[in-house]
Amino acid sequence: MKKRILIRAMLIGGLVISFGLFGLEILAYTIEKLPNIVVSGDFFVGPTENELFLDPGQRAVRQLTITSRLGREMKFVVSAEDFIGSEAGETATVLLGEEKGPYTLKDYLKPEITEFTLQHAEKMVLPIEITIPEDAEPGGRYGAVLISAIPTATELEAEAGEAAAGIKVRARIASLYLVRVKGEVWENGFLKEIKMAVLKKFYEKGPFSFQLAFENQGNVHLVPYGLVEIKNLLGRTVEEIELTPWFAMPDSLRLRTVKWDKGFAIGRYTALAKVNRGYQDIIDEKSVSFWVLPWKIVVPALLIFALIVLVLGWVFRNFEIRRKM
């Protein structure tokens, strides 16, 4: 496997040795050629989420990978933005662009380089430095590193009706950084409700979707998890659906949809959500009940049953009449 490594000199020999003695990491991005990458017209960025626990004044480095599957050369631009949660829960995060968030981190996210070019099937490993200010208060800080694909002037000229001047972003992908600054923080979240994702008087068949609403009123993100138990009319648990951990931003509502993929069901059911808040092992419970009436199956079955009863009744009546004769 052919590998091309690009190293930017940060310090000259003596300083490099000195910093090495103090255990400081020297950043170096790399570009690697990958085999057997199919052209899919996109690029991949990972990881999409990074959770860190840091002290005030602490520095950390995380590696971000960008893999091109575009089938052609593409220029990329690296930028940083703050993000927040959604008050109504319609989306997990809201990027703020140039605006600073209440838990700003973007000025403390430092990619080693801010522009680079990749050929198809090349992977960039880009170090991202996160440095927390010495005077940072305990709590959450949230920012995103965005990788934007920028078409070249030649590519823009080749596209009908599109001028080559100016910067045009073709696509961008965010990698989220969720940092908890150590110290005394305020953790305050709870499961607000569980309801049917689509409200009906009754449901004919599955799958059935439930919507959970988790509200975070604290100053740090939380990572709730748990399960949803499906109980029948007799109270017996017929299914358990695992709720893998998800994050809820401060001062926000986080909605999560859960699906019970049941083909045939009939009667009254109850979905009981048991959610661990992600701190102090506190578990919230909320439930919602719903009816399943597959009338397109039940009605014909009842009609057939009624017809059989009528036919049998007619046969028995005629048999009695003939026997008396």
C-alpha atoms as one frame of an Amber mdcrd trajectory, in Angstrom:
protein
   0.000   0.000   0.000   1.457   3.263  -1.142   1.578   5.878   1.584   2.384
   9.538   1.215   3.242  11.372   4.436   3.333  15.150   4.558   5.040  16.546
   7.675   5.056  20.247   8.503   8.147  21.309  10.488   6.984  22.966  13.698
  10.291  23.474  15.465  13.920  23.086  14.494  16.029  20.241  15.881  16.946
  21.535  19.330  13.439  22.757  20.131  11.920  19.482  18.921  14.096  17.553
  21.348  13.272  19.966  24.177   9.532  19.714  23.662   9.841  15.946  23.406
  11.424  15.861  26.836   8.434  17.676  28.265   6.009  15.164  26.660   4.296
  17.633  24.314   2.803  16.130  21.176   4.042  17.355  17.794   1.177  17.533
  15.292   1.622  15.955  11.875  -1.110  15.347   9.341  -0.841  12.461   6.899
  -2.361  11.568   3.536  -2.673   7.916   2.665  -3.745   6.166  -0.554  -6.384
   3.493   0.094  -7.020   0.446  -2.098 -10.372  -0.687  -3.512 -12.331   2.527
  -2.845 -15.397   2.620  -5.085 -16.469   5.940  -6.592 -19.632   7.015  -4.752
 -19.510  10.784  -5.327 -19.045  11.712  -1.674 -16.537  11.926   1.152 -16.493
  10.487   4.646 -15.519  12.212   7.903 -14.977  10.424  11.189 -15.524  10.325
  14.031 -18.751  12.322  13.952 -18.737  12.816  17.748 -15.887  13.378  20.207
 -16.543  13.472  23.960 -13.770  14.816  26.202 -13.372  15.487  29.933 -10.717
  18.180  30.459  -9.388  20.375  33.246  -9.098  24.175  32.872  -5.884  24.892
  30.973  -5.611  21.330  29.647  -4.732  20.553  26.030  -5.781  17.467  24.057
  -5.406  16.280  20.464  -7.901  14.176  18.518  -7.424  12.740  15.040 -10.021
  13.502  12.345 -10.093  11.393   9.181 -11.374  12.579   5.807 -11.710   9.989
   3.037 -12.498  10.996  -0.549 -14.796   8.762  -2.586 -15.525  11.502  -5.124
 -13.754   9.955  -8.096 -11.796  13.145  -8.798  -9.545  15.717  -7.193 -11.253
  17.963  -4.649 -10.167  20.871  -2.493 -11.321  20.903   1.134 -11.583  23.756
   3.653 -11.566  23.248   7.446 -13.511  25.589   9.738 -14.991  25.642  13.247
 -18.404  26.680  14.572 -20.257  26.537  17.850 -23.451  24.529  18.131 -26.381
  24.303  20.520 -29.322  21.990  21.087 -32.850  22.616  19.879 -35.466  24.066
  22.219 -38.288  22.273  20.394 -36.348  19.045  19.830 -36.750  19.003  16.061
 -33.007  18.483  15.587 -30.169  17.261  17.795 -27.845  20.196  17.091 -27.983
  23.655  15.522 -24.773  25.062  13.999 -24.341  28.771  14.718 -22.049  29.902
  11.872 -20.166  33.055  12.839 -22.224  33.491  16.015 -20.785  32.440  19.352
 -22.802  30.020  21.438 -23.467  30.208  25.190 -21.017  27.306  25.639 -18.497
  28.377  23.010 -15.619  26.150  21.955 -14.872  27.140  18.353 -11.987  29.487
  19.217 -10.306  26.636  21.093 -10.495  24.109  18.245  -7.305  24.331  16.176
  -6.874  22.107  13.107  -3.258  21.732  11.983  -4.148  23.037   8.508  -7.267
  24.724   7.147  -7.001  23.800   3.443  -5.928  20.677   1.585  -6.571  18.726
  -1.610  -7.362  15.034  -1.920  -7.444  12.730  -4.905  -9.980   9.915  -5.117
  -9.302   7.131  -2.557  -7.006   9.304  -0.438  -7.480   9.589   3.322  -6.341
  12.581   5.350  -5.621  12.122   9.063  -5.877  15.627  10.486  -4.932  16.431
  14.109  -7.358  18.745  15.918  -6.016  20.494  19.012  -8.453  21.332  21.815
  -7.198  23.765  24.454  -9.329  24.807  27.412  -8.627  28.297  28.865  -7.065
  28.494  32.303 -10.030  30.515  33.605 -12.716  28.247  32.112 -15.635  27.587
  34.445 -16.811  23.998  35.025 -19.517  22.910  32.606 -19.978  22.103  28.952
 -18.299  23.576  25.885 -19.464  22.661  22.408 -18.036  23.207  18.954 -17.813
  21.507  15.582 -15.044  21.111  13.032 -16.521  21.325   9.535 -14.976  19.841
   6.411 -16.260  21.584   3.276 -15.707  20.400  -0.286 -14.866  23.314  -2.597
 -15.118  22.738  -6.378 -12.132  23.935  -8.382 -12.402  26.787 -10.894 -12.000
  24.280 -13.729 -14.845  22.189 -12.397 -17.115  25.215 -12.078 -16.327  26.326
 -15.625 -17.323  22.897 -16.871 -20.753  23.161 -15.283 -23.287  24.821 -17.540
 -24.595  28.183 -16.332 -22.233  28.402 -13.342 -19.525  31.024 -13.066 -16.058
  30.136 -11.874 -15.711  33.173  -9.633 -16.282  32.975  -5.873 -16.264  30.123
  -3.379 -19.065  27.616  -3.737 -19.432  24.918  -1.102 -20.530  21.642  -2.630
 -20.976  19.735   0.618 -19.851  19.915   4.228 -19.734  17.451   7.105 -19.398
  18.281  10.796 -17.498  16.469  13.513 -18.881  17.443  16.934 -16.734  18.106
  20.005 -18.537  17.789  23.333 -16.230  18.893  26.132 -16.962  18.779  29.838
 -14.712  21.067  31.845 -14.115  19.290  35.129 -15.379  20.765  38.360 -18.738
  21.322  40.015 -21.374  21.177  37.265 -25.169  21.286  37.199 -26.706  18.034
  35.944 -30.456  18.340  35.563 -32.253  16.287  32.922 -35.332  14.058  32.818
 -37.574  12.022  30.523 -40.464  14.365  29.815 -42.800  12.013  27.944 -43.258
   9.124  25.569 -45.964   9.278  22.929 -46.934   7.691  19.632 -45.011   9.261
  16.772 -48.220   9.241  14.706 -51.379   9.680  16.776 -54.372   7.474  15.824
 -57.427   6.111  17.590 -56.201   2.635  16.726 -53.548   1.037  14.535 -54.098
  -1.690  11.967 -50.602  -3.176  12.007 -46.944  -2.544  12.782 -44.353  -1.266
  12.808 -45.245   1.111  15.650 -43.168   4.228  16.344 -42.806   5.986  19.696
 -41.285   9.387  20.344 -39.352  10.047  23.547 -38.691  13.599  24.753 -35.714
  14.126  27.074 -35.260  17.614  28.514 -31.877  18.885  29.751 -32.010  21.980
  31.962 -28.412  21.742  33.238 -25.152  23.285  32.026 -23.539  20.114  30.635
 -24.628  17.602  28.022 -26.099  14.346  29.281 -25.962  10.839  27.834 -29.225
   9.036  28.720 -29.910   5.380  27.895 -32.364   2.646  28.812 -35.088   0.508
  27.270 -38.748   0.438  26.205 -40.884  -2.477  27.383 -43.928  -3.465  25.322
 -46.673  -4.986  27.491 -49.903  -6.649  26.356 -53.397  -6.314  27.849 -52.522
  -8.773  30.639 -49.445  -6.762  31.618 -46.993  -9.343  30.300 -43.843  -8.003
  28.602 -43.813  -9.207  24.993 -40.825  -7.169  23.735 -37.894  -5.138  25.053
 -36.298  -2.454  22.875 -32.847  -1.236  23.912 -32.195   2.500  23.984 -28.519
   2.900  23.182 -26.865   6.023  24.688 -27.554   9.356  22.993 -26.583  12.898
  23.959 -28.836  15.756  25.041 -27.434  19.298  24.935 -27.851  21.829  27.794
 -30.982  23.999  27.744 -32.599  21.852  25.091 -35.148  19.170  24.330 -33.920
  16.026  22.582 -36.427  13.851  20.743 -35.743  10.226  19.921 -37.888   7.893
  17.832 -38.074   4.201  18.731 -39.667   1.560  16.502 -41.381  -1.688  17.456
 -41.253  -3.743  14.298 -44.145  -6.104  14.995 -45.899  -7.651  12.023 -49.177
  -8.869  13.553 -50.647  -7.660  16.836 -54.133  -7.288  18.231 -55.544  -5.712
  21.398 -54.338  -3.059  23.813 -50.614  -2.545  24.378 -48.546  -0.280  26.611
 -45.054   1.027  25.848 -43.161   1.681  29.096 -39.952   3.723  28.738 -37.297
   3.318  31.444 -34.569   5.916  30.879 -31.435   6.376  32.958 -30.658  10.116
  33.016 -26.944   9.458  32.639 -25.993  10.647  36.125 -26.471   9.392  39.703
 -28.209   6.281  38.278 -31.609   8.041  38.296 -34.228   6.264  36.172 -37.374
   7.937  34.807 -40.438   5.957  33.718 -43.142   7.111  31.314 -45.728   5.090
  29.381 -48.218   5.333  26.537 -51.012   2.895  25.623 -52.434   2.142  22.184
 -54.897  -0.186  20.480 -54.147  -2.482  17.555 -57.182  -3.584  15.551 -56.315
  -5.198  12.209 -59.876  -4.787  10.905 -58.997  -5.831   7.366 -58.194  -9.242
   8.805 -60.637  -9.334  11.719 -63.785  -8.229   9.835 -63.499 -10.820   7.030
 -62.698 -13.471   9.645 -65.819 -12.520  11.631 -67.943 -12.559   8.482 -66.645
 -15.987   7.568 -67.292 -17.199  11.106 -70.810 -15.765  11.048 -71.439 -17.410
   7.687 -70.255 -20.759   9.003 -72.543 -20.401  12.025 -75.514 -19.588   9.765
 -74.770 -22.501   7.462 -74.388 -24.907  10.354 -77.601 -23.587  11.897 -79.438
 -24.075   8.602 -78.060 -27.610   8.251 -79.054 -28.598  11.784 -82.521 -27.105
  11.436 -83.165 -28.934   8.150 -81.752 -32.154   9.595 -84.202 -31.938  12.526
 -87.126 -31.236  10.193 -86.315 -34.206   7.976 -85.805 -36.488  10.968 -89.256
 -35.574  12.369 -90.839 -36.247   8.975
